[in-house]
Amino acid sequence: MVRGIEKRDIFNDDRDRSMFLNRLSLLLVKTETKCLAWAFMTNHAHLLLLPTKAKLAELMRRLLTAYAVTFNLRHHRTGHLFQNRYKSIVCDEDDYLLELVRYIHLNPLRAGLVTSIDQLDTYQWSGHSVIMGNHALTGQAVDEVLQFFGLRKNSAMVKYRQYVAEGIALGKRDELVGGGLKRYLHFSGSHDFQAFDERILGSGEFVEELWKETDLPHLLPPSPPLDEIIGAVADAFDIEAAAMQNPGRKRIISEARGVCCYIATNKFGYSGAAVARALNITRSGVLLAATRGEGIFDSSPQLHALFDSTLTTTDHPS
């Protein structure tokens, strides 16, 4: 998911959309990446990609850099176009691939860019119209989606469309865009506990498997170091970072510690054990603090701004 800085538009007109789409198509072929679903809105875009050769980060860097330069030249502007880095979620293909295809392709309908499934069938800025045969995009893996609905293309297309239409009543589904899923995991020597990782969409077993893989950092954008998260939260609460790492029951310190635990575990996927070591508390203490911190974070625009800017800023195309 890529979003415009300060939620500003990244597409001013259809020519912009065409430039982005043409560049995406070219890179899909060059990097041998499969695109299973996509949708362009006004200030953001959704892509469901399956890298087979090149790393996702390389494709996204080339796509966003080239588009940002072209967009700025065309519209006589300077500065960043996109809001920090793109948001990337690893998806468990077996359980969530079709759910995500449907969710992404229904975005224009949910946003009111089209008013019916019939209009969505021909809406040229969503991969749904490509699957329905009304537009074409080199690099979109149409057959890989339709194969789930039957061997004959025409009948599979009918069943696919019915599946998408059935998703309209489901509305917005936060669990499909990161977070929202509470997973019970079990690690040796410990009790079952709830775990969250907004970077991963899948079962508890899938999350645990990815956590244990050494290649996880290559699958996902890098997380900031824990000490950086602690320092940023401390600055937001106007306290010393060391205060969160020492025993204390002051309300402001407790709230800051809770927000820190929530951001570290839920937003960046740090394990409870790692956060516990960094804050000198128990792992169960991290889970309890994160629960308190979630409410504080959700109700604070200032903390959201901190997360969206300070903690997620990386080198980005201008």
CORMOQUI-V42969 format. One record per residue. N is the residue number from 0. RES is the residue in one letter. SS is DSSP state (~ for helix, > for strand, _ for the rest). PSI is psi in whole degrees, 0 to 359 (none if undefined). D_FIRST is the distance of its C-alpha to the first C-alpha in Angstrom with 1 decimal. Layout:
# CORMOQUI-V42969
N|RES|SS|PSI|D_FIRST + N|RES|SS|PSI|D_FIRST
This chain:
# CORMOQUI-V42969
0|M|_|127|0.0 + 1|V|>|139|3.8 + 2|R|>|148|6.6 + 3|G|>|147|10.3 + 4|I|~|138|12.8 + 5|E|~|29|14.7 + 6|K|~|25|12.6 + 7|R|_|162|14.4 + 8|D|_|140|13.9 + 9|I|_|351|12.4 + 10|F|_|117|14.4 + 11|N|_|336|18.0 + 12|D|_|181|19.4 + 13|D|~|333|19.4 + 14|R|~|320|20.4 + 15|D|~|315|17.2 + 16|R|~|320|15.3 + 17|S|~|319|17.8 + 18|M|~|315|17.5 + 19|F|~|314|13.8 + 20|L|~|320|14.5 + 21|N|~|319|17.7 + 22|R|~|319|16.3 + 23|L|~|313|13.6 + 24|S|~|316|16.6 + 25|L|~|316|18.8 + 26|L|~|328|16.7 + 27|L|~|317|16.2 + 28|V|~|314|20.0 + 29|K|~|321|20.8 + 30|T|_|0|18.8 + 31|E|_|45|19.7 + 32|T|>|136|16.2 + 33|K|>|133|15.9 + 34|C|>|118|13.3 + 35|L|>|336|13.9 + 36|A|>|152|11.8 + 37|W|>|155|9.7 + 38|A|>|134|9.9 + 39|F|>|130|10.1 + 40|M|_|220|10.9 + 41|T|_|315|12.7 + 42|N|_|8|10.7 + 43|H|>|168|7.1 + 44|A|>|147|5.7 + 45|H|>|137|4.7 + 46|L|>|135|6.3 + 47|L|>|108|8.8 + 48|L|>|147|10.8 + 49|L|>|96|14.1 + 50|P|>|138|15.6 + 51|T|_|342|19.3 + 52|K|_|299|20.7 + 53|A|_|160|18.6 + 54|K|_|147|16.2 + 55|L|~|319|12.4 + 56|A|~|324|12.6 + 57|E|~|315|15.1 + 58|L|~|314|13.4 + 59|M|~|322|10.3 + 60|R|~|313|13.1 + 61|R|~|321|15.2 + 62|L|~|308|12.7 + 63|L|~|323|11.5 + 64|T|~|311|15.1 + 65|A|~|318|16.9 + 66|Y|~|318|15.0 + 67|A|~|318|15.4 + 68|V|~|313|19.0 + 69|T|~|317|19.7 + 70|F|~|314|18.2 + 71|N|~|320|20.2 + 72|L|~|317|23.3 + 73|R|~|323|23.2 + 74|H|_|13|22.8 + 75|H|_|52|25.1 + 76|R|_|166|22.8 + 77|T|_|168|22.2 + 78|G|_|182|20.0 + 79|H|_|143|16.4 + 80|L|_|320|14.0 + 81|F|>|152|10.6 + 82|Q|_|98|10.4 + 83|N|_|218|11.3 + 84|R|_|166|9.3 + 85|Y|_|157|5.7 + 86|K|_|125|5.1 + 87|S|_|133|6.6 + 88|I|_|130|8.8 + 89|V|>|132|11.9 + 90|C|>|135|13.2 + 91|D|_|106|17.0 + 92|E|~|319|17.6 + 93|D|~|321|20.9 + 94|D|~|332|19.9 + 95|Y|~|356|16.4 + 96|L|~|307|15.6 + 97|L|~|325|17.2 + 98|E|~|318|16.0 + 99|L|~|321|12.3 + 100|V|~|311|13.5 + 101|R|~|315|15.3 + 102|Y|~|313|12.8 + 103|I|~|315|10.2 + 104|H|~|342|13.2 + 105|L|_|356|14.8 + 106|N|~|314|12.2 + 107|P|~|327|14.4 + 108|L|~|317|17.4 + 109|R|~|327|16.4 + 110|A|_|354|15.6 + 111|G|_|10|19.0 + 112|L|_|331|18.1 + 113|V|_|161|20.3 + 114|T|_|357|23.0 + 115|S|_|165|23.7 + 116|I|~|329|22.9 + 117|D|~|317|25.4 + 118|Q|~|324|23.5 + 119|L|~|327|20.2 + 120|D|~|330|22.2 + 121|T|~|5|22.6 + 122|Y|_|116|19.5 + 123|Q|_|353|18.7 + 124|W|_|33|15.0 + 125|S|>|144|14.0 + 126|G|~|346|14.8 + 127|H|~|317|17.1 + 128|S|~|332|19.7 + 129|V|~|316|19.7 + 130|I|~|326|20.5 + 131|M|_|358|23.1 + 132|G|_|12|24.7 + 133|N|_|346|24.5 + 134|H|_|172|22.4 + 135|A|_|145|21.8 + 136|L|_|112|19.1 + 137|T|_|125|20.4 + 138|G|_|343|18.2 + 139|Q|>|129|16.9 + 140|A|_|73|18.6 + 141|V|~|311|20.3 + 142|D|~|330|23.2 + 143|E|~|335|21.3 + 144|V|~|313|20.0 + 145|L|~|336|23.3 + 146|Q|~|338|25.3 + 147|F|~|348|24.4 + 148|F|~|3|26.3 + 149|G|_|166|29.4 + 150|L|_|332|31.1 + 151|R|_|127|32.1 + 152|K|~|315|29.3 + 153|N|~|314|30.6 + 154|S|~|325|31.1 + 155|A|~|323|27.8 + 156|M|~|320|26.1 + 157|V|~|315|28.0 + 158|K|~|322|27.1 + 159|Y|~|313|23.4 + 160|R|~|320|23.6 + 161|Q|~|320|25.5 + 162|Y|~|315|23.0 + 163|V|~|315|20.2 + 164|A|~|324|22.8 + 165|E|~|339|23.6 + 166|G|_|348|20.1 + 167|I|~|318|20.6 + 168|A|~|344|22.9 + 169|L|~|341|20.6 + 170|G|_|202|18.5 + 171|K|_|134|15.4 + 172|R|_|97|15.0 + 173|D|~|331|13.6 + 174|E|~|344|14.5 + 175|L|~|358|11.9 + 176|V|_|22|8.9 + 177|G|_|130|10.7 + 178|G|_|190|14.3 + 179|G|_|341|16.8 + 180|L|_|125|18.6 + 181|K|_|119|21.9 + 182|R|>|134|23.2 + 183|Y|>|119|26.8 + 184|L|>|158|27.3 + 185|H|_|123|30.7 + 186|F|_|148|31.5 + 187|S|_|135|35.1 + 188|G|_|8|37.3 + 189|S|_|165|35.2 + 190|H|_|163|34.8 + 191|D|_|144|31.9 + 192|F|>|159|29.4 + 193|Q|>|136|26.0 + 194|A|>|150|23.1 + 195|F|_|147|19.4 + 196|D|_|104|16.5 + 197|E|_|351|13.1 + 198|R|_|355|11.8 + 199|I|>|131|13.7 + 200|L|>|105|14.0 + 201|G|_|184|17.6 + 202|S|_|170|21.3 + 203|G|~|321|23.1 + 204|E|~|321|24.7 + 205|F|~|317|21.4 + 206|V|~|313|20.2 + 207|E|~|320|23.7 + 208|E|~|317|23.8 + 209|L|~|321|20.6 + 210|W|~|327|22.0 + 211|K|~|345|25.2 + 212|E|_|138|23.8 + 213|T|_|342|24.4 + 214|D|_|1|21.5 + 215|L|~|318|18.8 + 216|P|~|334|18.2 + 217|H|~|340|17.5 + 218|L|~|333|14.9 + 219|L|_|153|12.8 + 220|P|_|143|12.4 + 221|P|_|144|15.8 + 222|S|_|150|16.8 + 223|P|_|153|19.2 + 224|P|_|152|22.8 + 225|L|~|321|24.3 + 226|D|~|332|26.9 + 227|E|~|320|24.3 + 228|I|~|314|22.7 + 229|I|~|316|26.2 + 230|G|~|319|27.2 + 231|A|~|318|24.4 + 232|V|~|319|25.1 + 233|A|~|317|28.8 + 234|D|~|321|28.4 + 235|A|~|328|26.6 + 236|F|~|359|29.5 + 237|D|_|47|32.1 + 238|I|_|170|33.6 + 239|E|_|142|34.4 + 240|A|~|323|32.0 + 241|A|~|336|35.1 + 242|A|~|328|35.8 + 243|M|~|342|32.9 + 244|Q|_|1|34.4 + 245|N|_|151|37.9 + 246|P|_|139|39.4 + 247|G|_|147|39.4 + 248|R|_|10|39.2 + 249|K|_|140|38.6 + 250|R|~|315|36.1 + 251|I|~|324|33.9 + 252|I|~|319|33.7 + 253|S|~|319|33.0 + 254|E|~|317|30.1 + 255|A|~|318|28.7 + 256|R|~|319|29.1 + 257|G|~|316|27.4 + 258|V|~|319|24.3 + 259|C|~|315|24.4 + 260|C|~|319|24.6 + 261|Y|~|312|21.8 + 262|I|~|316|19.3 + 263|A|~|317|20.6 + 264|T|~|320|20.6 + 265|N|~|322|17.8 + 266|K|~|327|15.1 + 267|F|_|3|16.1 + 268|G|_|17|18.0 + 269|Y|_|144|21.4 + 270|S|_|156|24.3 + 271|G|~|324|26.8 + 272|A|~|318|29.5 + 273|A|~|318|27.8 + 274|V|~|322|27.2 + 275|A|~|317|30.8 + 276|R|~|319|32.2 + 277|A|~|328|30.5 + 278|L|~|2|31.7 + 279|N|_|42|35.0 + 280|I|_|175|34.5 + 281|T|_|163|34.6 + 282|R|~|321|31.7 + 283|S|~|327|32.6 + 284|G|~|325|32.6 + 285|V|~|315|29.0 + 286|L|~|318|28.0 + 287|L|~|317|30.2 + 288|A|~|320|29.0 + 289|A|~|324|25.3 + 290|T|~|316|26.2 + 291|R|~|319|27.9 + 292|G|~|331|25.2 + 293|E|~|316|22.5 + 294|G|~|320|24.6 + 295|I|~|316|25.2 + 296|F|~|313|21.6 + 297|D|~|332|20.5 + 298|S|_|4|23.4 + 299|S|_|106|23.0 + 300|P|~|327|20.9 + 301|Q|~|320|22.3 + 302|L|~|325|20.9 + 303|H|~|318|17.4 + 304|A|~|322|17.8 + 305|L|~|312|19.1 + 306|F|~|318|16.2 + 307|D|~|336|13.7 + 308|S|_|289|16.0 + 309|T|_|310|18.7 + 310|L|_|340|17.3 + 311|T|_|7|13.9 + 312|T|_|130|15.2 + 313|T|_|175|15.6 + 314|D|_|130|17.0 + 315|H|_|150|14.7 + 316|P|_|145|15.6 + 317|S|_|none|17.6
